[in-house]
Amino acid sequence: MQTPIVKVMIGHRRVGKSYILYQLINEIRNKEHDANIIYINKEDIAYVDIVSSKDLHDYIATRLMSKRRNYIFIDEIQEIEDFKVAIRSLALNDSNDIYITGSNSEMFSSDLANELGGRYVEFKIYSLSYMEFLDFHKLNNDDESLEKYNRFGGLPYLIHLPMREEVVMEYIRSVYSTIVLRDVVARNNIRNTAFLEQLIRFLADNIGSLFSSKSISDFLKSQNIRMSPTLVSEYADSLASAFVVHRIERYDIIGKRLFERGQKYFFENMGIRNVVAGYKPQDRAKRLENIVCNHLFYCGYEVTVGTLLTEEIDFVCTRAGETLYVQVAVELSKPETIAREFGNLLKIKDNYPKIVVSGERSFENTYKGIEHIYIRDFLTSSVTPKIV
């Protein structure tokens, strides 16, 4: 705060970006009672006339005060055409402390990087973590609470709703529709919305499976849905840019390089995933892998899928020069499952930490030196200081 660096907060709609802006405004006012705060929310009809970079610049310029700091907050700025031009101009004045939010990662990373160079810092805002979910809803850390988190996800507004499935899922469905229509379809001029819905459903049904654009295209073709691999790739990119899904690339552990083909997709919010695909008992393993992936992002890791010759490591995670290898298993009751999950990690010949996260509380803490962590312990991170 109180620096000429532009602060950018990105994440999908209703994830809490606006609330963070309100918190920052309150903190500024507590320290500086007569602070000059300029606030624009593009979801508010009061600002409907601000549609271009010139509109934005002119609106703010008339409210700037000389010889003092100006605090500028712009919510959902991607609704303003060429907003980057106005932000670049406003950022020339070191007295302007600028905070902006948006719901499209690709537009922000490309546009702002070109216009502002190193004069901005980006913060990714995710749905609530498991611990935040417990805190918001005043829940105990038990399996029943984990089940609610797994089913409903971590949209902050759920705190204002009765935790009944029909009420919660209807709200999540409305959020999902808004994201798809405004941040995917409208933003990218997508015409074939029926195919887009089929693609989202396919990704929701196949969490954690390895695909290329061609393999997705081939599968959909078998269902009499014809779409080229190029268009599949474009639509999947649009979903990732709008934070509907995380796209996880494959990483060659031995060659230390990313593969050009083959990705996994996970949903940023489990409630949205369940609205699309339903909450089915047979999907427990998929949901478990998804929430592990999300927690790794919450902890600030860059996440890839590891390839070790013919074996796969669920997640290879890097942060601040350190690496963490993670395998995920619903249960560890069968010898072949234990051999596979722990055995793959034992084949990695380096000294970075390696863990297996499972839904089985009773399994021993370690196996041949590899740590086992029960899913709730992993999500609370109280026994995993290496990832907090």
FIMARDREN-139249 format. One record per residue (C-alpha): residue in three letters; x, y, z. Coordinates in steps of 0.1 Angstrom, whole numbers, plus 5000, padded with zeros to 4 digits. Layout:
BEGIN
NODE,code,u,v,w
NODE,Ala,X,Y,Z
...
END
This chain:
BEGIN
NODE,code,u,v,w
NODE,Met,5000,5000,5000
NODE,Gln,5009,5037,4995
NODE,Thr,5033,5028,4966
NODE,Pro,5032,5038,4929
NODE,Ile,5031,5001,4920
NODE,Val,4997,4991,4904
NODE,Lys,4981,4963,4925
NODE,Val,4962,4938,4903
NODE,Met,4939,4912,4918
NODE,Ile,4926,4885,4895
NODE,Gly,4902,4856,4900
NODE,His,4868,4845,4888
NODE,Arg,4836,4864,4897
NODE,Arg,4822,4862,4932
NODE,Val,4855,4849,4946
NODE,Gly,4859,4879,4970
NODE,Lys,4879,4904,4951
NODE,Ser,4854,4933,4957
NODE,Tyr,4854,4925,4995
NODE,Ile,4892,4927,4995
NODE,Leu,4890,4961,4980
NODE,Tyr,4865,4972,5006
NODE,Gln,4888,4960,5033
NODE,Leu,4917,4979,5018
NODE,Ile,4895,5011,5017
NODE,Asn,4885,5007,5053
NODE,Glu,4921,5002,5063
NODE,Ile,4932,5033,5045
NODE,Arg,4904,5054,5061
NODE,Asn,4913,5041,5095
NODE,Lys,4948,5055,5090
NODE,Glu,4939,5085,5070
NODE,His,4904,5098,5078
NODE,Asp,4903,5124,5050
NODE,Ala,4919,5101,5023
NODE,Asn,4910,5109,4987
NODE,Ile,4895,5076,4976
NODE,Ile,4882,5072,4941
NODE,Tyr,4861,5040,4936
NODE,Ile,4846,5025,4904
NODE,Asn,4827,4992,4902
NODE,Lys,4819,4982,4867
NODE,Glu,4791,4959,4879
NODE,Asp,4773,4989,4893
NODE,Ile,4750,5008,4869
NODE,Ala,4762,5040,4884
NODE,Tyr,4794,5036,4863
NODE,Val,4777,5024,4831
NODE,Asp,4789,5054,4812
NODE,Ile,4826,5045,4817
NODE,Val,4832,5023,4787
NODE,Ser,4866,5034,4772
NODE,Ser,4900,5043,4785
NODE,Lys,4893,5080,4779
NODE,Asp,4861,5078,4799
NODE,Leu,4880,5061,4827
NODE,His,4908,5086,4826
NODE,Asp,4885,5116,4825
NODE,Tyr,4864,5104,4854
NODE,Ile,4894,5098,4876
NODE,Ala,4913,5130,4865
NODE,Thr,4885,5152,4877
NODE,Arg,4886,5137,4911
NODE,Leu,4924,5137,4917
NODE,Met,4938,5160,4943
NODE,Ser,4972,5176,4939
NODE,Lys,5000,5175,4965
NODE,Arg,4985,5145,4983
NODE,Arg,4981,5108,4977
NODE,Asn,4951,5096,4956
NODE,Tyr,4938,5061,4962
NODE,Ile,4922,5046,4930
NODE,Phe,4901,5014,4931
NODE,Ile,4886,4999,4900
NODE,Asp,4866,4967,4902
NODE,Glu,4861,4944,4872
NODE,Ile,4882,4967,4850
NODE,Gln,4881,4943,4820
NODE,Glu,4847,4957,4812
NODE,Ile,4864,4990,4801
NODE,Glu,4878,4989,4766
NODE,Asp,4916,4995,4764
NODE,Phe,4917,5002,4802
NODE,Lys,4954,4997,4801
NODE,Val,4959,5030,4784
NODE,Ala,4943,5049,4812
NODE,Ile,4961,5029,4839
NODE,Arg,4995,5036,4822
NODE,Ser,4988,5073,4822
NODE,Leu,4975,5074,4858
NODE,Ala,5005,5053,4870
NODE,Leu,5029,5080,4857
NODE,Asn,5020,5101,4888
NODE,Asp,5037,5086,4919
NODE,Ser,5009,5101,4941
NODE,Asn,4984,5077,4926
NODE,Asp,4980,5045,4945
NODE,Ile,4961,5022,4921
NODE,Tyr,4942,4989,4929
NODE,Ile,4923,4970,4902
NODE,Thr,4905,4937,4899
NODE,Gly,4895,4916,4869
NODE,Ser,4882,4882,4859
NODE,Asn,4904,4873,4829
NODE,Ser,4940,4863,4835
NODE,Glu,4951,4863,4798
NODE,Met,4940,4898,4792
NODE,Phe,4957,4911,4823
NODE,Ser,4990,4893,4819
NODE,Ser,4994,4903,4783
NODE,Asp,4980,4938,4783
NODE,Leu,4995,4950,4816
NODE,Ala,5028,4934,4811
NODE,Asn,5032,4953,4778
NODE,Glu,5019,4987,4792
NODE,Leu,5033,4988,4827
NODE,Gly,5065,4966,4825
NODE,Gly,5076,4960,4860
NODE,Arg,5054,4986,4876
NODE,Tyr,5026,4963,4887
NODE,Val,5022,4933,4910
NODE,Glu,4996,4906,4905
NODE,Phe,4977,4887,4932
NODE,Lys,4956,4857,4924
NODE,Ile,4925,4854,4945
NODE,Tyr,4911,4819,4948
NODE,Ser,4879,4805,4964
NODE,Leu,4882,4799,5001
NODE,Ser,4907,4773,5013
NODE,Tyr,4894,4746,5036
NODE,Met,4906,4764,5067
NODE,Glu,4890,4797,5055
NODE,Phe,4858,4778,5048
NODE,Leu,4858,4764,5084
NODE,Asp,4864,4799,5098
NODE,Phe,4837,4815,5077
NODE,His,4810,4790,5086
NODE,Lys,4821,4785,5122
NODE,Leu,4826,4747,5116
NODE,Asn,4846,4721,5134
NODE,Asn,4875,4705,5115
NODE,Asp,4858,4671,5110
NODE,Asp,4849,4648,5082
NODE,Glu,4814,4663,5080
NODE,Ser,4828,4697,5074
NODE,Leu,4852,4684,5048
NODE,Glu,4823,4668,5030
NODE,Lys,4805,4702,5029
NODE,Tyr,4836,4718,5015
NODE,Asn,4840,4691,4989
NODE,Arg,4803,4694,4979
NODE,Phe,4798,4732,4979
NODE,Gly,4833,4746,4974
NODE,Gly,4845,4779,4988
NODE,Leu,4826,4808,4974
NODE,Pro,4825,4834,5002
NODE,Tyr,4789,4845,4997
NODE,Leu,4777,4810,5009
NODE,Ile,4780,4824,5044
NODE,His,4748,4844,5038
NODE,Leu,4728,4813,5027
NODE,Pro,4713,4784,5046
NODE,Met,4735,4754,5040
NODE,Arg,4708,4734,5022
NODE,Glu,4718,4718,4990
NODE,Glu,4690,4731,4968
NODE,Val,4697,4767,4979
NODE,Val,4735,4766,4977
NODE,Met,4736,4748,4944
NODE,Glu,4711,4772,4928
NODE,Tyr,4734,4801,4938
NODE,Ile,4765,4784,4926
NODE,Arg,4747,4776,4893
NODE,Ser,4739,4813,4888
NODE,Val,4776,4822,4895
NODE,Tyr,4787,4796,4870
NODE,Ser,4763,4808,4843
NODE,Thr,4775,4844,4848
NODE,Ile,4812,4834,4845
NODE,Val,4806,4813,4813
NODE,Leu,4784,4839,4796
NODE,Arg,4803,4871,4805
NODE,Asp,4839,4860,4809
NODE,Val,4840,4831,4784
NODE,Val,4813,4835,4757
NODE,Ala,4811,4873,4755
NODE,Arg,4848,4879,4761
NODE,Asn,4859,4855,4734
NODE,Asn,4830,4859,4709
NODE,Ile,4822,4822,4712
NODE,Arg,4794,4812,4689
NODE,Asn,4791,4775,4695
NODE,Thr,4779,4776,4731
NODE,Ala,4765,4741,4729
NODE,Phe,4799,4727,4722
NODE,Leu,4814,4748,4750
NODE,Glu,4789,4733,4775
NODE,Gln,4798,4698,4762
NODE,Leu,4835,4706,4767
NODE,Ile,4830,4719,4803
NODE,Arg,4809,4688,4811
NODE,Phe,4837,4666,4796
NODE,Leu,4863,4683,4817
NODE,Ala,4842,4680,4849
NODE,Asp,4836,4643,4843
NODE,Asn,4873,4636,4836
NODE,Ile,4891,4656,4864
NODE,Gly,4927,4644,4867
NODE,Ser,4928,4626,4833
NODE,Leu,4956,4634,4809
NODE,Phe,4944,4648,4776
NODE,Ser,4955,4666,4745
NODE,Ser,4932,4688,4724
NODE,Lys,4932,4661,4697
NODE,Ser,4922,4634,4722
NODE,Ile,4893,4655,4735
NODE,Ser,4883,4663,4699
NODE,Asp,4884,4626,4690
NODE,Phe,4863,4616,4720
NODE,Leu,4837,4642,4713
NODE,Lys,4836,4632,4677
NODE,Ser,4827,4597,4689
NODE,Gln,4797,4613,4706
NODE,Asn,4787,4629,4673
NODE,Ile,4801,4663,4684
NODE,Arg,4825,4675,4658
NODE,Met,4850,4702,4667
NODE,Ser,4886,4706,4655
NODE,Pro,4915,4702,4680
NODE,Thr,4923,4739,4674
NODE,Leu,4889,4750,4685
NODE,Val,4890,4727,4715
NODE,Ser,4923,4743,4725
NODE,Glu,4909,4778,4721
NODE,Tyr,4878,4770,4741
NODE,Ala,4899,4753,4769
NODE,Asp,4922,4784,4769
NODE,Ser,4892,4806,4774
NODE,Leu,4880,4785,4804
NODE,Ala,4914,4787,4820
NODE,Ser,4917,4824,4814
NODE,Ala,4883,4829,4831
NODE,Phe,4895,4808,4861
NODE,Val,4869,4781,4855
NODE,Val,4896,4755,4854
NODE,His,4933,4751,4862
NODE,Arg,4952,4737,4832
NODE,Ile,4982,4717,4845
NODE,Glu,5011,4710,4821
NODE,Arg,5032,4678,4820
NODE,Tyr,5068,4680,4833
NODE,Asp,5096,4656,4825
NODE,Ile,5113,4650,4859
NODE,Ile,5145,4635,4844
NODE,Gly,5148,4659,4814
NODE,Lys,5135,4689,4835
NODE,Arg,5114,4703,4808
NODE,Leu,5077,4708,4800
NODE,Phe,5060,4686,4774
NODE,Glu,5043,4704,4745
NODE,Arg,5013,4681,4745
NODE,Gly,4991,4666,4772
NODE,Gln,4975,4685,4801
NODE,Lys,4952,4678,4831
NODE,Tyr,4923,4700,4840
NODE,Phe,4910,4707,4875
NODE,Phe,4882,4730,4886
NODE,Glu,4891,4761,4906
NODE,Asn,4859,4758,4926
NODE,Met,4845,4724,4936
NODE,Gly,4809,4737,4939
NODE,Ile,4810,4748,4902
NODE,Arg,4824,4714,4892
NODE,Asn,4796,4696,4911
NODE,Val,4770,4719,4895
NODE,Val,4782,4707,4861
NODE,Ala,4789,4670,4868
NODE,Gly,4769,4662,4899
NODE,Tyr,4781,4649,4932
NODE,Lys,4785,4612,4926
NODE,Pro,4801,4586,4950
NODE,Gln,4821,4571,4922
NODE,Asp,4839,4605,4917
NODE,Arg,4854,4606,4951
NODE,Ala,4890,4600,4938
NODE,Lys,4886,4628,4912
NODE,Arg,4873,4652,4938
NODE,Leu,4901,4643,4962
NODE,Glu,4928,4650,4936
NODE,Asn,4911,4683,4927
NODE,Ile,4911,4697,4962
NODE,Val,4947,4687,4967
NODE,Cys,4956,4705,4935
NODE,Asn,4937,4736,4947
NODE,His,4954,4736,4981
NODE,Leu,4988,4735,4965
NODE,Phe,4978,4766,4945
NODE,Tyr,4966,4783,4978
NODE,Cys,5000,4776,4992
NODE,Gly,5017,4795,4964
NODE,Tyr,5031,4766,4944
NODE,Glu,5036,4763,4906
NODE,Val,5020,4729,4899
NODE,Thr,5027,4705,4871
NODE,Val,5020,4668,4864
NODE,Gly,5052,4647,4867
NODE,Thr,5064,4621,4842
NODE,Leu,5091,4597,4852
NODE,Leu,5098,4575,4822
NODE,Thr,5066,4553,4821
NODE,Glu,5054,4564,4856
NODE,Glu,5033,4594,4866
NODE,Ile,5036,4617,4896
NODE,Asp,5003,4634,4904
NODE,Phe,5019,4668,4912
NODE,Val,5053,4683,4910
NODE,Cys,5052,4715,4929
NODE,Thr,5078,4743,4929
NODE,Arg,5080,4774,4951
NODE,Ala,5110,4797,4958
NODE,Gly,5135,4772,4944
NODE,Glu,5122,4742,4963
NODE,Thr,5103,4712,4950
NODE,Leu,5076,4690,4965
NODE,Tyr,5063,4658,4950
NODE,Val,5027,4647,4958
NODE,Gln,5008,4615,4951
NODE,Val,4970,4613,4959
NODE,Ala,4951,4582,4968
NODE,Val,4916,4577,4980
NODE,Glu,4925,4546,5000
NODE,Leu,4957,4526,5008
NODE,Ser,4942,4493,5019
NODE,Lys,4955,4472,4990
NODE,Pro,4992,4462,4987
NODE,Glu,4992,4471,4950
NODE,Thr,4979,4506,4957
NODE,Ile,5005,4511,4983
NODE,Ala,5033,4499,4960
NODE,Arg,5021,4521,4932
NODE,Glu,5016,4554,4951
NODE,Phe,5047,4552,4973
NODE,Gly,5068,4532,4947
NODE,Asn,5065,4560,4921
NODE,Leu,5079,4585,4946
NODE,Leu,5107,4562,4957
NODE,Lys,5119,4561,4920
NODE,Ile,5127,4598,4921
NODE,Lys,5164,4602,4929
NODE,Asp,5166,4635,4946
NODE,Asn,5163,4647,4981
NODE,Tyr,5133,4670,4978
NODE,Pro,5103,4661,5001
NODE,Lys,5078,4635,4988
NODE,Ile,5043,4629,5003
NODE,Val,5013,4607,4997
NODE,Val,4979,4624,5006
NODE,Ser,4950,4600,5011
NODE,Gly,4915,4598,5024
NODE,Glu,4925,4570,5047
NODE,Arg,4931,4582,5083
NODE,Ser,4943,4549,5097
NODE,Phe,4973,4543,5074
NODE,Glu,5008,4547,5090
NODE,Asn,5026,4580,5090
NODE,Thr,5055,4569,5068
NODE,Tyr,5063,4542,5043
NODE,Lys,5099,4535,5035
NODE,Gly,5107,4571,5044
NODE,Ile,5079,4586,5023
NODE,Glu,5054,4606,5045
NODE,His,5017,4599,5044
NODE,Ile,4992,4626,5053
NODE,Tyr,4955,4623,5058
NODE,Ile,4936,4647,5036
NODE,Arg,4922,4669,5065
NODE,Asp,4957,4672,5080
NODE,Phe,4970,4682,5045
NODE,Leu,4943,4709,5040
NODE,Thr,4949,4724,5074
NODE,Ser,4987,4721,5070
NODE,Ser,4992,4719,5107
NODE,Val,5015,4688,5103
NODE,Thr,5030,4698,5070
NODE,Pro,5052,4729,5076
NODE,Lys,5070,4723,5044
NODE,Ile,5039,4735,5024
NODE,Val,5028,4765,5044
END
